[in-house]
Amino acid sequence: TNNVIGSTEFLYFQSDVTFTDVNISGNTLNNGTYGIISVDTLKADFIGCSINNNNYTKSVVYIRYTNGYTKDSVVNFTDCTFNGNSTTSSANNSIIELASNTAKVNFDSCTITGNTSGASGSAIKFAGALTLTDTVITGNTGAHAVSIPTNGTVSIGGNTKIYDNKNTAGEQNNLYMESAAGKIKITKALGAQTKIGV
């Protein structure tokens, strides 16, 4: 916690990894390439982790292409919190950015609240497959809360909530589809507390 890093990612790994009950908070990255946490591996699990109050011009979590762009990576976040993080760059500036269109990222019972991304950024911006189960995304500031790319699919289940996220003008910007080709799938019965805004 509370590190100031000059010119490289705080965590950058290229082999399978599991983090359990790890606190990654209060860090500032001044001049890295991708994110405070850069994932470049086939499988990564974050379980019960707190990723809070980090600051970087680009992404806080950046999920890269793996093994020469030929393999599908899977990244799982379970019972994790993302709160109070900020990014400021005009590009690659989402809180959580999935750059690989072959990767799968799953959020289960996570809370993503109170984060501020750059003007064109999102709380979650992805190019692969995204699954949100029993996950709360609210109170974030940026272009959108979740940006669904052309031909992208977001899968939603359980008591997932995506609401009350706003752009810098104070307008509601929650679940955004870049084109009509984007898809929303229901992969688990929606609960009574489910709330999805646009």
C-alpha positions as CSV (number, residue, x, y, z in Angstrom):
1,T,0.0,0.0,0.0
2,N,0.9,3.7,-0.4
3,N,3.7,3.3,-2.9
4,V,4.8,5.9,-5.4
5,I,6.2,4.1,-8.5
6,G,8.2,6.0,-11.1
7,S,8.3,4.2,-14.4
8,T,6.9,0.6,-14.3
9,E,3.8,-1.3,-13.3
10,F,3.4,-2.0,-9.6
11,L,2.3,-5.6,-10.4
12,Y,3.1,-7.2,-13.8
13,F,3.0,-10.9,-14.2
14,Q,3.3,-13.4,-17.1
15,S,2.7,-16.6,-15.2
16,D,-0.5,-18.0,-13.6
17,V,-1.2,-16.3,-10.3
18,T,-3.7,-16.2,-7.4
19,F,-4.0,-13.3,-5.0
20,T,-6.2,-14.0,-1.9
21,D,-7.1,-11.2,0.6
22,V,-4.5,-8.9,-0.7
23,N,-4.8,-5.1,-0.2
24,I,-3.5,-3.1,-3.2
25,S,-4.4,0.4,-2.2
26,G,-3.1,3.9,-2.1
27,N,-0.5,3.5,-4.9
28,T,0.5,6.1,-7.4
29,L,2.1,5.2,-10.8
30,N,3.7,8.2,-12.5
31,N,5.0,6.8,-15.8
32,G,4.1,3.2,-16.6
33,T,3.0,1.6,-19.8
34,Y,-0.3,-0.2,-19.1
35,G,-1.7,-0.2,-15.6
36,I,-0.8,-0.4,-11.9
37,I,-1.7,-4.1,-12.2
38,S,-0.9,-5.6,-15.7
39,V,-2.2,-9.1,-16.4
40,D,-0.3,-11.0,-19.1
41,T,-1.0,-14.6,-18.3
42,L,-3.4,-17.5,-19.1
43,K,-5.1,-17.5,-15.7
44,A,-5.3,-15.0,-12.8
45,D,-7.5,-15.1,-9.7
46,F,-8.2,-12.3,-7.3
47,I,-10.1,-13.5,-4.3
48,G,-11.2,-11.1,-1.5
49,C,-8.9,-8.4,-2.7
50,S,-9.2,-4.7,-2.0
51,I,-8.0,-2.5,-4.9
52,N,-8.7,1.0,-3.7
53,N,-7.5,4.6,-3.9
54,N,-4.9,4.0,-6.6
55,N,-4.0,6.7,-9.1
56,Y,-2.5,6.5,-12.5
57,T,-2.9,8.4,-15.8
58,K,-3.9,5.1,-17.5
59,S,-5.7,2.0,-16.2
60,V,-5.6,0.6,-12.7
61,V,-6.1,-3.0,-14.0
62,Y,-5.0,-3.7,-17.6
63,I,-5.5,-7.2,-19.1
64,R,-3.2,-7.6,-22.0
65,Y,-2.9,-10.0,-24.9
66,T,-1.2,-13.3,-23.9
67,N,1.4,-15.5,-25.6
68,G,1.6,-13.9,-28.9
69,Y,-2.1,-13.1,-29.2
70,T,-3.0,-16.8,-29.6
71,K,-4.3,-18.0,-26.3
72,D,-7.5,-17.3,-24.3
73,S,-6.7,-15.9,-20.8
74,V,-9.2,-16.1,-17.9
75,V,-9.2,-13.6,-15.2
76,N,-11.5,-14.0,-12.2
77,F,-12.3,-11.4,-9.5
78,T,-14.3,-12.8,-6.6
79,D,-15.5,-10.8,-3.6
80,C,-13.2,-7.9,-4.6
81,T,-13.7,-4.2,-4.1
82,F,-12.6,-1.4,-6.4
83,N,-13.1,2.0,-4.7
84,G,-11.7,5.5,-5.0
85,N,-9.4,4.7,-7.9
86,S,-8.6,7.4,-10.5
87,T,-7.2,7.6,-14.1
88,T,-6.6,10.7,-16.1
89,S,-5.2,10.0,-19.5
90,S,-7.1,10.8,-22.7
91,A,-6.6,7.1,-23.9
92,N,-6.3,3.7,-22.2
93,N,-7.8,5.4,-19.2
94,S,-10.5,3.0,-17.8
95,I,-10.3,1.7,-14.3
96,I,-10.4,-1.9,-15.6
97,E,-9.4,-2.3,-19.2
98,L,-9.6,-5.6,-21.1
99,A,-7.5,-5.1,-24.2
100,S,-7.5,-8.7,-25.4
101,N,-10.5,-9.7,-27.5
102,T,-9.8,-13.4,-26.7
103,A,-9.8,-13.0,-22.9
104,K,-12.6,-13.8,-20.5
105,V,-13.0,-11.7,-17.4
106,N,-15.5,-12.7,-14.6
107,F,-16.6,-10.6,-11.7
108,D,-18.5,-12.5,-9.0
109,S,-19.8,-10.7,-5.9
110,C,-17.6,-7.6,-6.5
111,T,-18.2,-4.0,-5.7
112,I,-16.9,-1.3,-8.1
113,T,-17.9,2.1,-6.6
114,G,-16.6,5.7,-6.4
115,N,-14.0,5.5,-9.1
116,T,-13.1,8.2,-11.5
117,S,-11.8,7.5,-15.0
118,G,-10.6,9.8,-17.8
119,A,-13.2,11.6,-19.8
120,S,-13.3,8.8,-22.5
121,G,-12.8,6.0,-20.0
122,S,-15.2,3.6,-18.2
123,A,-15.2,1.7,-14.9
124,I,-14.9,-1.4,-17.1
125,K,-14.0,-1.3,-20.8
126,F,-13.5,-4.6,-22.5
127,A,-12.8,-6.2,-25.9
128,G,-13.3,-9.9,-25.0
129,A,-16.0,-11.6,-22.9
130,L,-17.2,-10.1,-19.7
131,T,-19.4,-11.7,-17.0
132,L,-21.0,-9.9,-14.1
133,T,-22.6,-12.0,-11.4
134,D,-23.9,-10.4,-8.1
135,T,-21.7,-7.4,-8.8
136,V,-22.4,-3.8,-7.9
137,I,-21.2,-1.0,-10.2
138,T,-22.4,2.4,-8.9
139,G,-21.3,5.9,-8.1
140,N,-18.5,5.9,-10.7
141,T,-17.6,8.9,-12.9
142,G,-16.4,8.6,-16.5
143,A,-17.8,8.2,-20.0
144,H,-19.6,5.0,-19.1
145,A,-19.8,2.4,-16.3
146,V,-19.5,-0.6,-18.7
147,S,-18.8,-0.1,-22.4
148,I,-19.8,-3.0,-24.6
149,P,-17.7,-3.0,-27.8
150,T,-18.9,-3.8,-31.3
151,N,-19.7,-7.6,-31.4
152,G,-19.0,-7.8,-27.7
153,T,-21.1,-9.7,-25.2
154,V,-21.6,-9.0,-21.5
155,S,-23.2,-11.7,-19.4
156,I,-25.2,-10.7,-16.4
157,G,-26.7,-12.7,-13.6
158,G,-27.8,-12.6,-10.0
159,N,-28.3,-9.4,-8.1
160,T,-26.0,-7.3,-10.4
161,K,-26.5,-3.6,-10.2
162,I,-25.3,-1.1,-12.7
163,Y,-26.8,2.3,-11.9
164,D,-26.1,5.9,-10.8
165,N,-22.9,6.2,-12.7
166,K,-22.3,9.6,-14.3
167,N,-20.2,11.4,-16.8
168,T,-18.4,14.6,-16.0
169,A,-21.5,16.6,-16.9
170,G,-23.5,14.7,-14.3
171,E,-25.5,12.7,-16.8
172,Q,-26.4,9.1,-16.2
173,N,-24.1,6.8,-18.2
174,N,-24.3,3.2,-17.1
175,L,-24.4,0.2,-19.6
176,Y,-23.3,1.5,-23.0
177,M,-23.4,-0.4,-26.3
178,E,-21.0,0.9,-29.0
179,S,-23.1,-0.6,-31.7
180,A,-26.3,-2.6,-32.3
181,A,-24.1,-5.7,-32.7
182,G,-23.3,-5.8,-29.0
183,K,-25.1,-8.3,-26.9
184,I,-26.4,-8.7,-23.3
185,K,-26.9,-12.3,-22.1
186,I,-28.6,-13.4,-18.9
187,T,-26.5,-16.4,-17.6
188,K,-28.1,-16.7,-14.1
189,A,-31.6,-15.9,-12.9
190,L,-31.8,-12.2,-12.1
191,G,-32.5,-11.4,-8.4
192,A,-35.1,-9.0,-7.0
193,Q,-32.3,-6.4,-6.3
194,T,-31.1,-6.4,-9.9
195,K,-30.9,-2.8,-11.3
196,I,-29.5,-2.0,-14.7
197,G,-29.3,1.6,-16.1
198,V,-28.4,2.8,-19.5
